[in-house]
């Protein structure tokens, strides 16, 4: 296979290698420029793009000539420059979203279906008033500019003048890639406390970012960020309370200053779902975050959970952690479930879709989980009532007792709470069925009861004799007496 040696043409100022673009007219078809130049057999200049959604035709090779290498077999394609957009500034997107009047076609699409499946057009009451409020940008407390091709801040001074009171900004699915641009936006929005950058592919260069200090909520889902970069941003995130890092292929937590992650003094919620973390030891590096209340770890590769033992003095991991989401991992052993009892503040757990907790894969059911988890009040999103806990614990103890005989040490190892629950609920061992004369049949414990009809207004009936257990409660018609 040949390798193209075509260099970038000098007269293509609108496109650069590594630049983020979207297909003209389709804000959601986003990709990265991988090649600019000629393509053998075709005239003119072409842009080689690797698409985020893998909606391409090849991997950067055409007719035996490789122009670039894409990550997947059909995630790339070539496009003419006029078919691609390099995006707009933040304020341009703001005008597109809030000051562009709805077209007739868009208004015609506002309808609901009647009972007879006919279209009934919807008229928005107060539409003009709402649009008037949204058009006064200086009063906007929040703005959603998702999927509008935002690629740059624009004039910083104009941002500050236009949106002085903006507190929440959603920039999901845009073309931003430079942390310096994010820093510039935040520097001109002093009231901003919540920022969503989901699916903007951010660069590795986070140096010099210093204007995120007022953010309390930062969403960095699917932005290709590593924990090392988070550590660099940490000093600028002094007020952060919620940090979302879903889908970033994070495998390791890499503190810079010590064995454990330091700082994040106000962080209450940390979302690490849909990453590649497998070792619980990586999670324990977060265990000294004193304010951390919620830790989201759904859909990672965690196989085992433990409670650390250390000789380092009064080390108490996750002192404030109340909610732990570990669904969709690879936990197979029940000792991992039992270990959760050691975390002092934990009351809310999601652990579904693990081999150990999925009955369809041989795992234990809800009642057994409730019995094994002493302090949990919410399990898999559902509150545990006092009655459900009591019934679950009794059922669990009786199930353990019904199994083939095991010595006490083996029972304690497999069922750490068994002895405690048995005593708490006053459940006694089953009495032996052997008597003085040897094994007794069930019939030996029955009593004979004769039932006679005494109803004066009905026909006389013959007495009925039955053998019943001594503790049986019998309901009879009024005509009968024992």
N, C-alpha and C positions, 0 to 999 in steps of 0.2 A: 504494500500500500504506500502511495506517495504521501508526503507531508507538505502542505502548502507553505510557501515562503513569502506569500503576499504580505506586505507591510501595511500599516494603517495609512490611508490616504491623508494628505495634509489638509484637505478642505472639508473636513467633516467636524465642525466645532460643536454640533449639537449632540454628538454621541461620543462616549468614552468607554473603554473596556472596564467592566465592573459596574457600570451605571445601571440603575434600576429604571425599567420602562414598563409601560402597559400598552396593550394593543389599542389602536385608535378606536374609540367608541365602546370599548369594553374595559372598564376600570378594574374588573376582577381578574382579567387575564394578565398577570404580572410576571415579569421575568428579569433576568440579568444579562446585559450585553457581554458576549464572550468573544465576538469577532467583528471586525469592520473591514470590508474590502471586497475584492472581486471573487466570484465563484466561477470555476472553470465550466465553460459551456453556456454561460449566461452573461448578458451584457450588464454594464453598470455596477453600482455599488450595492452591496447587500449587508444587512446586519444579522449576525448570528446570535440568537437569543436562547438561553436555557430557561424554560418556563417552570414556575414554582409548582404548578399542578400537573407537571409531566405531560401536558397536552401538546406534544410535538410530533415530529416525523422521523427523527434520527438522533444520533448521539454526537453530532458535530462532524460526521463524515458523510460525504456525498460522492457517489460514483468513484469510489476508491481513493478519494483525496480527503485527508483529515485536516479540517480547518481549526477545530478545537475539540476538547473532550468533555462531554457532558456526563453527569453522574449516572443517568439511567439510559437505557437503549432508545427510548422515544420521548425524551424530555426536551429536545432542541429542534429548532427550525430556523430557516432564513426568511427575513422579511425585508421589504423595501423600506427605506427611511420614512417615507410619508405614511406608512401604515403603523408607525410606532410613535408614542408620545413620551416625552421626558418629564411630563408633569407640570404642575402649577405651584404657585406659592400658597402659603396658608391663607392669606387674605383673599386671594382669588377663589380658593375653594369655599371660603366663607360666603362670598357673594353668590357662587353657584348654588350652594345649599339653601341659603336663606333669603336671597333677593331675586331669584329667578322665578317668574310666575309660572304656574302650572299650565302646560299646553292643553289644548282641547282634547288631544288623545289621552293625556294623563287623567283629565277630569272624567272622560268617558269611561275610563277603567275603574272608577270608584263606584262600585255597585255591590249589592248582595243578591243572593238567590232567594226567590219566594218559594212558598210551599210547592208551587207548580213548576219550579226550576226556571222561572223567568227572571231576567235581569231587572232589578229595581235600582235606579240610580240613587246615590247617596248625596245629600246636600249637607255640607259642613256648616253648622250653625256657629256663627262667630268666627268664621275663617278669616275674614278681612282683619278683624281685631287681633287675632293670633299672629297673622303675618306682619301686622304693624308693630307688634311688640318684638317679634323676632328680628325685624329690620333695624331696630334701635340697638345696635351692637353694644353700645356702652352699658346697656342694662342687662346684657346676657349673663346669667350665672353659669351656664354650661353650653357647650357646643359639640355636636357630633359631626365630624367630617370624615367618617369612615368611607373607604373606597372612592376617593375623589381625585386620586393621582397627586397628592401633595408631595412635593419633592424638595422644597426649600422653605425657610421661614419668610422670605421676602424682606421688606424694609423693617428693621427692628423698631424704629421710632413709630412707624405707622401701626405696628402690632400693639404697642403700649397705648397709643392714643385711641385705637379702635376698640380694644377689649380690656378696659381697665379693671373690670369687676369679674372677669372670668375665673371661675373656681374649678370647673371640670372640663376636660378636653379629651375627646375620643378621636384618635388618629389611626384607628385600626385599618389595616390593608392598604396603606399608602406606599410611596416610593422613597421614604426617608431612609437614609443609611448612615449618615454622619452624626456621631454623638455631639459634635460641636454645633450642629444645627439644633439639636434638642436643647442644648445648653443655652443657645441664643433665644429660643422660644421662651424658655422658663425665666430667663433673665428679664424679659419684657412683660411678663405676666406675674406680678408679685402676689396676686390673690390666688394663684393656681395651687390647688391641693390634691387634685386627682388627674392622672395622665395615663392614657391607654395607648401603647405602641404595638399592639399585637400584630404579628406577621409583617412588620417592617424589618427587613433583613439588615441589622445594624453591623457596622464594621467592628474590627477588633480594637481599634484605637479609641480608648476611653480617657486618654490623658487630658488634663486641663478642664474637665467637667466640674463645675463648682456652683451651679445655680439651681440645684435640685433640692435645696435646703427646706423649702416650704412644703414639699410633697408629702402627703400622708398615705396616698395610695398610688402605686406604680405597677402597671401591668406590662410585663415583658414576655408574653407568651409567644413562642415560635419566632424569636428574633435572632437565634443563633448566638446566644450569649453563654459564656462559661462562668463557673463560680469565681475563677480568678479575676474576671472582669467585674463581677459583682463586688469583690473585695476592693477593687480600685474605686468604684463608685460609692462605696460605703461612707466615706468621710463627707460626701455631699448629700447623703440621705439621712440627715440627723433627726428629722421629724417623722420618718417613715413608720407607718403602723401596719400597712398591708403591702406585701411584695409577692407578685405572682410571676412564676418562672416556668410555666408549663411548656412541654414540648421543645426543650432546648438541647436534648441529647446529653444532659449532664450525667456523668458517671461518678465524679468525685467531688467532695467538698474540700476545698483547699484553702485553709486559713493561712494568713500571711505572717502573723505575729506570734502564734502559739499553737498548741495542740488543738485548741478549741476556737470556734469563731467568736470573736469579741465585737463589742460595739452593738449597733442596732438596739439602742437602749429603749426605744419605744415600740419595737416590732411585736405585734400581737398575732398576725396571721402570715404564715409562709406557705406558699403553694408550689410544690415541686412535682406535681402530677405529670404523668406521661414522659418521664425521663428514663435514664438507663441505670439508675442506682440499684446495685445488687447487694452490697455489704451493709449490714446494720451499723457497722463501725463508722461508716461515713455519716450516718444520721446522728450518731452520738457526738460528732464534732459540733453539732448545733445545740447540745444539751445545756450549755451555760447561758443561753439567751434568756435572761431572767423574766422578761415580760411575755414570752411566747406562749400563747394560749391555744392556737390552732395550727396543726401541721398536716398538710395535705400531701399524701404519698401514693395516691391511687395510681395504678397502672405503671409501676416500676418493675424491677426484677428481684425484689427482696425475697429471700428464701427463709430467713430465720431472724427472730427478734430475741434480744436478751436484755437483762438488766446488768449494768456493769458492776463489777467488784473492783475496788482499788485501794491501795494503801496511801493514797495522796491526801488523807485527812477527810474532813467533812464534805465529800463530794456527793452532791445530790442532783442527779440529772433531771432536767425538765421539771423544775419545781412548780411552774405555773401552767403546764400543759394540761388543758381540759379536753381537747378534741383531737383525735388522731384518726385520719382516714388512710387505711392501708388495703382497700379493696383492689381486686384485680392484680395481685402480686403472685408469688410462687411459694407461699408458705404452706408446708406440708405437715409440720410437727405441731402437736398440741402444746408442747412446752413453750412455744412462742406465744400462744394465747395466754398461758398461765403467767408468763413473764410480765404481761401488761398490768397485773395486779400490783406490781412493785412501784409503778410510777404514781406518786402520791395524789395528784390532783385529777387524774384521768377519769372522766365520767361519760364521755361521748366517743364511741368507737364505730367505725365502719370497717368491717373485715370480710365482706361478701366476696365471692368469686375468687377465693383461694382454695386450693385442694383440701386443706384442713377444715374449711368451713362451708364447703359445698356438698350437701348430701348426695347430689347426683354423681359426685366423683368420690364417694366414700367418706366424705367429711361429716362432722357433727352438725346437728340442727340447732335451731334458735334456742330451744329450752336448755340444751347442754351448754351452749355458750353463756347464757345468762347465769347458770349455776357455777360455771368456772370463773366468771368475771365478777368479783365480789362487789365492786363499787360502781359499776356501770349503770347509768340511768337512761341512756339512749343508745340503742344498738341498731346499726344499719338504718339510721334515720327514723326509727320508731321508738317511742317512749316505753320504758318498762314500768308497768304499774306494780304496786306492792303485791297485788294478788297474783300477777303473772310471775313475779319473782318467787313467791312462796311455792306456787304450784310447780314451777320449773325445777326448783331445788329439791322438792320432795320426789318428783318424778325421776330426777337424776340419781338421787341416793338409792331409790328402789331398783333402778336399772343396774347400778353397780352391784347391789346386793344379790340380784338375780343371776349374775354371771357365775360361771364355775368357780369353785373355791380358790381364793388366792390368799397368800399370807399378807399380814398387815403391812409389811414394808413395801411389798409390790403394789398394794392398793394406794399407799401414800405417794409412791413414785408416779403412778399413772393418773391418780385423781387427788391432787394436793388438798382440795377442800372437802373431801369426803367425810373425814372424821369430824371436822368442824360443823358441817351441815347436818350430819346424823345426830349430833348432840343438840344442836340448836333447835331442830324440829322434833326432838324427842322420839326418834324412830328407833324401835328396839329390834334386835336381831330376831329372826324367825325361830319359833320354838321347835325343838326336835319332835318328830312324829313317832319316836320310839317310846313305848310305855313299859310297865313292869313285865308284861307278858309278850314283849316283842313288838314289832311294827303293828301299828293300828290302822285299820281301814277307815276311810272317811265316814262310813255308815255308823261307826262306833260313837261318833260325836253328835248324832242326830237324836232329836226327841220326837215322840209320837204325839200328835195333836188330833183330837176328834172334834169335828164340827157338826153341830146339830141345828136343824131348822126349827125356829120358834115363832115364826110369823103366823099370827092367827088368821089373817085374811087371805092366805095363799095355800095352795095344796101342800099337804105334808110331803116332805122330802126325806129320803133316807140319810142317816148320818154319813159324813165323809171323814175318813181317817187319812192323815198325811204325816210323813216324816220330814221334819224341817230342821235346819241349823238353829241352835239355841238363840242366836242373835238376830234372826230374821224378823222383819216387820211385815205384817200381813194386813192388807186392806180387804174388808169383807162387806157384802151387802148387809143391810140392817136385819135381815131375816135370820142370819146365822150368828151363833155364839160358840166359842170354844169351851 
